[in-house]
Amino acid sequence: MDTNDINIIFSNNLNYWLERRGKTQADLYKKLNVSSATASDWSNGKKMPKADKLVQISKWLMIELSDLLEEKKPSDDTINDIIFRLADDENFRQAVEIIYNSNEEVFEKIFDYEKLLMK
C-alpha cells in the first residue's frame, strides 16, 4: 500500500464521518484552524493531516483514530454514534442514568464525550 492509497482511505473515511455527523469541510477547517485549501486536500485525498490534527479530527467527530485510518466498513451502530445521538437528545441525562445503571464502563465513555461537547 502506497501513500496515495492511504490518503484515499483517509479521505473516504473523513468524508463518510463528516456526512454522518452533519458536518462540512467549512466546519472542519474552522474547528481545526486550518485553511480551506488544506481541508479540501484532506477531503480529496491529496494530503494527510499530521498526527496532532488526526487526533483533533477524531475527537471532534467522536470516533476512533482507526475509523479514519483503516479501510473498513463503518458500523451502523457504534457506541460513538449512540453517544453522539444522545448528546443531541433533550433527555440525555435520563439516558445516561439508564446506561450507567446497566454498564459503568459505557457511562465513563459517555461522560468523557459529554465533557468534550461542553467545551
Disulfide bonds with the S-S distance in Angstrom:
none
